[in-house]
Amino acid sequence: MADQARDKNDARLTERGRATRNRILRAATDMMYVRGVAATTLDDVRTASGASKSQLYRHYPDKDALMRDVVALQASEVLEWHQQYLTRLKSVRGLERWRDALVERVALREGAYGCPLGSLASELADQDEGIRKTLAQHFEEWEGLLRAGLERARDSGALRPDADPAGLATGMMAAVQGGYLLAQTARDPGPMKLSLDMAIDHIRAYAADEGS
């Protein structure tokens, strides 16, 4: 019902109105990622976006409404980035390429701020049940990209038939989130690389041959 109402509201917006809403949402997403949700106020978002108070409250009457769209935008961007690597995944070497890109991405920020979705989950999952469920769906989709890639690797013979793509994907997701947290506190991407290397080594143990 909420999505249907939002679609109707979107249809009523002019091009200028959509641009204003997107500017507000982008400012909120960036600020909440760097500062955190609790430390970001609607006034902060209004100032950063250059919107008037009436414009802000027209599109987002309260912070909860804004947070829901922030979660959706962050999830869309995170999943889009991972899809470019994981939708083609079918070998251990593919995992290594994805790891290298992810570690490089973390290194650009020297580990700061952590995972865009994980950071939201740590703040919101115990505060808002609806957002928790939404975040769980996004994490499930992310994990599903890994699971599907590992299934392709198993089905193509790169991994042995006894490999469990679902379990391996869950372990890899745990390595990703743990790596993000350690890199954030250390301000160093090294722990991220180490955690991913250990998870990939575990998957490599199921490789049908060393060349896979």
Backbone torsions as a table, in degrees:
resi	resn	phi	psi	omega
1	MET	NA	-40.5	-179.8
2	ALA	-64.8	-40.9	178.8
3	ASP	-64.7	-39.0	179.1
4	GLN	-64.8	-41.9	178.6
5	ALA	-63.7	-40.3	179.7
6	ARG	-65.2	-40.2	178.7
7	ASP	-61.0	-41.1	179.4
8	LYS	-65.4	-41.1	178.7
9	ASN	-64.6	-40.0	178.3
10	ASP	-60.5	-40.2	-178.0
11	ALA	-65.0	-26.9	-179.3
12	ARG	-81.9	-17.3	-175.2
13	LEU	-73.4	142.2	170.5
14	THR	-78.4	169.6	177.1
15	GLU	-58.6	-39.6	177.9
16	ARG	-65.3	-39.3	178.7
17	GLY	-64.4	-41.6	177.6
18	ARG	-64.1	-38.5	179.0
19	ALA	-64.0	-39.9	178.5
20	THR	-65.1	-46.6	179.1
21	ARG	-60.7	-43.3	-179.8
22	ASN	-64.6	-35.7	178.5
23	ARG	-66.7	-40.9	176.8
24	ILE	-63.3	-45.9	-177.9
25	LEU	-64.4	-41.3	-179.6
26	ARG	-64.5	-42.7	178.8
27	ALA	-63.1	-43.5	-179.8
28	ALA	-64.4	-42.7	-178.8
29	THR	-62.3	-45.5	-179.6
30	ASP	-65.7	-42.8	-178.2
31	MET	-68.6	-41.1	-179.3
32	MET	-68.4	-29.3	176.9
33	TYR	-69.5	-43.1	-176.7
34	VAL	-80.9	-45.9	-176.2
35	ARG	-89.2	-29.1	-169.9
36	GLY	102.1	157.2	-177.4
37	VAL	-67.0	-47.4	-174.8
38	ALA	-62.6	-33.9	-176.0
39	ALA	-86.6	-0.6	179.8
40	THR	-106.3	119.1	179.7
41	THR	-100.0	164.6	176.1
42	LEU	-63.3	-34.2	176.6
43	ASP	-64.9	-38.1	175.7
44	ASP	-59.7	-44.7	-178.3
45	VAL	-66.2	-41.5	179.6
46	ARG	-60.7	-44.7	-179.7
47	THR	-65.2	-45.1	-177.5
48	ALA	-66.7	-33.4	-177.0
49	SER	-87.1	-15.0	-177.2
50	GLY	75.1	15.6	179.8
51	ALA	-85.6	153.7	173.2
52	SER	-79.2	165.7	179.2
53	LYS	-62.0	-40.1	-179.7
54	SER	-66.2	-38.0	177.7
55	GLN	-64.9	-45.2	-179.5
56	LEU	-58.8	-49.6	-174.6
57	TYR	-76.3	-18.8	173.9
58	ARG	-67.4	-43.7	-177.5
59	HIS	-85.1	-34.9	-176.7
60	TYR	-136.8	91.6	-176.4
61	PRO	-66.8	-19.1	176.8
62	ASP	-152.6	170.6	-176.1
63	LYS	-68.0	-31.7	179.7
64	ASP	-61.2	-42.7	178.9
65	ALA	-62.9	-39.9	179.1
66	LEU	-67.0	-42.5	-178.9
67	MET	-60.8	-38.3	-179.5
68	ARG	-61.5	-40.6	178.8
69	ASP	-74.1	-32.1	175.5
70	VAL	-62.2	-45.3	177.9
71	VAL	-59.6	-44.8	-178.7
72	ALA	-63.5	-41.7	-179.5
73	LEU	-68.7	-45.1	178.9
74	GLN	-61.2	-43.2	179.8
75	ALA	-62.2	-43.6	179.8
76	SER	-59.2	-44.3	-177.3
77	GLU	-72.5	-39.8	178.0
78	VAL	-63.2	-48.4	-177.9
79	LEU	-65.9	-38.2	178.3
80	GLU	-61.7	-40.8	179.4
81	TRP	-65.0	-46.2	-177.7
82	HIS	-70.4	-31.1	-179.6
83	GLN	-59.9	-34.8	-176.8
84	GLN	-64.4	-21.9	176.6
85	TYR	-101.6	-41.0	-169.3
86	LEU	-84.8	-23.3	177.4
87	THR	-69.8	-17.2	177.4
88	ARG	-103.6	1.3	-175.6
89	LEU	-66.8	128.5	175.4
90	LYS	-154.5	18.3	-179.6
91	SER	-159.9	166.0	175.0
92	VAL	-63.1	-37.4	178.1
93	ARG	-61.1	-35.7	176.1
94	GLY	-63.1	-38.8	175.2
95	LEU	-62.1	-39.4	-179.7
96	GLU	-65.9	-39.2	177.4
97	ARG	-64.0	-42.5	176.9
98	TRP	-62.6	-44.5	177.7
99	ARG	-57.9	-46.8	-178.3
100	ASP	-59.6	-42.2	-179.1
101	ALA	-67.7	-39.9	-178.8
102	LEU	-68.2	-42.7	178.6
103	VAL	-63.9	-40.3	177.8
104	GLU	-62.5	-39.9	179.1
105	ARG	-62.4	-42.8	178.5
106	VAL	-68.1	-37.5	-178.7
107	ALA	-64.3	-29.9	-179.7
108	LEU	-62.0	-26.9	178.0
109	ARG	-105.2	8.6	-176.0
110	GLU	52.8	36.7	177.0
111	GLY	82.2	-6.5	-172.4
112	ALA	-67.1	149.3	170.3
113	TYR	78.5	-16.3	175.1
114	GLY	73.6	-162.5	-178.2
115	CYS	-77.6	130.3	179.7
116	PRO	-55.4	-40.0	178.1
117	LEU	-81.8	-39.4	179.9
118	GLY	-62.7	-37.5	178.7
119	SER	-64.1	-41.5	177.0
120	LEU	-64.6	-41.5	-179.5
121	ALA	-62.6	-41.0	-177.6
122	SER	-65.1	-30.4	180.0
123	GLU	-87.2	-34.9	-165.7
124	LEU	-109.9	-22.7	-170.8
125	ALA	-60.6	-33.1	-179.6
126	ASP	-94.0	2.1	-177.3
127	GLN	-109.4	-27.7	-174.2
128	ASP	-140.6	109.4	-175.3
129	GLU	-64.7	-37.2	179.0
130	GLY	-63.5	-45.1	178.3
131	ILE	-67.1	-36.7	177.2
132	ARG	-57.9	-45.7	-179.8
133	LYS	-64.3	-39.3	178.4
134	THR	-63.8	-45.1	178.2
135	LEU	-62.6	-39.9	178.3
136	ALA	-59.9	-39.4	177.6
137	GLN	-64.8	-40.0	179.2
138	HIS	-66.8	-41.5	177.2
139	PHE	-64.9	-36.8	177.5
140	GLU	-63.5	-39.2	178.1
141	GLU	-66.7	-41.2	177.7
142	TRP	-61.1	-49.5	178.0
143	GLU	-62.3	-34.3	178.5
144	GLY	-62.6	-33.0	176.0
145	LEU	-62.6	-42.9	176.8
146	LEU	-66.0	-44.9	-178.5
147	ARG	-60.5	-44.2	-179.5
148	ALA	-63.8	-39.6	178.1
149	GLY	-64.4	-41.2	179.0
150	LEU	-69.9	-32.2	174.6
151	GLU	-64.9	-40.7	177.1
152	ARG	-63.3	-40.1	179.0
153	ALA	-64.2	-41.3	178.3
154	ARG	-67.5	-44.1	-176.9
155	ASP	-67.9	-28.5	179.4
156	SER	-84.2	-8.2	179.9
157	GLY	96.0	-0.6	178.2
158	ALA	-70.5	-31.4	173.4
159	LEU	-115.0	152.0	-179.2
160	ARG	-66.1	157.2	-179.9
161	PRO	-61.5	-24.0	-178.4
162	ASP	-84.8	0.6	175.5
163	ALA	-66.5	141.6	-178.8
164	ASP	-109.3	93.5	-176.7
165	PRO	-56.5	-37.7	-178.4
166	ALA	-65.1	-48.3	179.9
167	GLY	-66.2	-41.0	179.1
168	LEU	-64.9	-37.0	179.0
169	ALA	-66.8	-40.1	177.2
170	THR	-63.0	-43.2	177.3
171	GLY	-61.9	-39.2	178.9
172	MET	-66.4	-40.7	177.6
173	MET	-62.5	-38.7	177.1
174	ALA	-63.7	-38.8	177.8
175	ALA	-65.5	-39.1	178.4
176	VAL	-62.2	-50.6	-175.9
177	GLN	-68.8	-39.5	175.9
178	GLY	-65.2	-38.6	178.1
179	GLY	-64.1	-41.5	176.8
180	TYR	-58.6	-46.9	-176.3
181	LEU	-64.5	-45.0	-179.1
182	LEU	-68.1	-38.1	177.1
183	ALA	-64.9	-36.5	180.0
184	GLN	-65.7	-45.5	-177.6
185	THR	-73.9	-31.9	-179.6
186	ALA	-86.2	-14.4	-171.5
187	ARG	52.7	46.9	-174.9
188	ASP	-154.6	127.1	179.8
189	PRO	-74.6	-5.7	-177.6
190	GLY	-55.0	-47.7	179.7
191	PRO	-61.9	-32.2	175.7
192	MET	-62.7	-47.9	-179.8
193	LYS	-62.1	-42.4	-179.1
194	LEU	-62.6	-44.4	-178.3
195	SER	-65.5	-39.9	178.4
196	LEU	-69.8	-37.8	178.0
197	ASP	-60.7	-42.4	-179.3
198	MET	-65.6	-40.5	178.2
199	ALA	-66.2	-40.9	178.7
200	ILE	-67.4	-36.9	176.8
201	ASP	-60.8	-37.9	177.9
202	HIS	-64.6	-42.0	178.0
203	ILE	-66.7	-38.2	-179.5
204	ARG	-60.9	-26.3	178.3
205	ALA	-62.6	-19.8	178.1
206	TYR	-96.9	3.7	-178.6
207	ALA	-63.6	137.6	179.1
208	ALA	-68.5	-29.3	174.4
209	ASP	-158.2	162.6	-174.3
210	GLU	-68.3	-15.4	-178.5
211	GLY	-86.7	-0.4	-174.6
212	SER	-77.4	NA	NA
